[in-house]
Amino acid sequence: MSDPSQLRESTQIVLPRETLENLEPRLDDEFVVTIVPEGERYYRIIGSPVEIKDASEFLVRRGVSMP
């Protein structure tokens, strides 16, 4: 059986809001993800493992450091 924390890591990204301020519209346009506020300081990006992998690569190419 899969470890739930491992599945979570492959289906979501949590980043500070200021990191996504200019990139959020492009993420919404280019990937099938849901972006939701996580408290006052963070956004949670949720999607399939394939979409999260592609979105992560997109963010890294734009200088975002992934946790």
C-alpha positions in Angstrom: 0.0 0.0 0.0 1.2 3.5 -0.8 2.4 5.9 1.9 -0.1 8.8 2.2 2.6 11.4 2.6 4.4 10.2 -0.5 1.1 10.5 -2.5 0.6 14.1 -1.1 4.0 15.1 -2.3 3.3 14.0 -5.8 -0.1 15.8 -6.0 0.5 19.2 -4.4 3.0 22.0 -4.0 2.8 24.6 -1.2 4.6 27.9 -1.8 4.6 31.4 -0.3 2.0 33.7 -1.9 4.6 36.2 -3.0 6.3 33.5 -5.0 3.2 32.9 -7.1 2.0 36.5 -7.4 3.0 36.9 -11.1 3.0 33.2 -12.0 -0.5 32.1 -10.8 -2.4 33.2 -14.0 0.1 31.3 -16.2 -0.2 28.2 -14.0 -4.0 28.3 -14.3 -3.7 28.7 -18.1 -1.1 26.0 -18.8 -1.8 23.3 -16.3 -4.8 21.4 -15.0 -4.3 22.4 -11.3 -6.3 24.1 -8.6 -4.7 26.9 -6.6 -6.1 27.6 -3.2 -5.1 29.8 -0.3 -3.4 28.0 2.5 -3.7 30.4 5.5 -2.6 34.0 4.9 0.9 33.3 3.6 0.8 30.3 1.3 -0.9 28.9 -1.8 -1.5 25.2 -2.3 -1.3 23.9 -5.9 -3.2 20.7 -6.3 -3.3 18.4 -9.3 -2.5 15.0 -10.7 1.1 13.7 -10.3 1.8 14.4 -14.0 0.4 18.0 -13.8 2.3 18.7 -10.5 5.6 17.4 -12.0 5.1 19.6 -15.1 4.0 22.6 -13.0 7.1 22.1 -10.8 9.4 22.1 -13.8 7.7 25.2 -15.1 8.2 27.0 -11.7 11.9 25.9 -11.5 12.6 27.2 -15.0 11.3 30.6 -13.7 13.6 30.6 -10.7 11.3 29.2 -8.1 13.1 27.1 -5.5 11.1 24.0 -4.8 10.9 22.7 -1.2 
